[in-house]
Amino acid sequence: MELELKKKSDGKIVAVLPEPVPQPPPVKKEVKPGWKSTEFWVTVVTSLISILAAGGFISVDDAETAQGGATQIAGLIGLVIAQVGYATSRGSAKK
């Protein structure tokens, strides 16, 4: 930015900053509602499957309790991963 020197009517010389150039307003991205996004529906399906697995409704083999417990833990882990992934993707979409 360069200063301009102007002479006033009384003979004094003053420094004047040039007028700033107006900047266009930032462009806002249209963000569709969360329930209309693919991420939402993938998360819903993944969450339902994970809840069924964690609740014991889906099991690899009911005869072996160790595998049944592993299926429930895997269901809970899947649920957490789906929810964190959805929250992350929606957060980045709104930036």
Secondary structure, 3 states (H helix, E strand, C coil): CCCEEEECCCCCEEEECCCCCCCCCCCCCCCCCHHHCHHHHHHHHHHHHHHHHHCCCCCCCCCCHHHHHHHHHHHHHHHHHHHHHHHHHHHHHCC
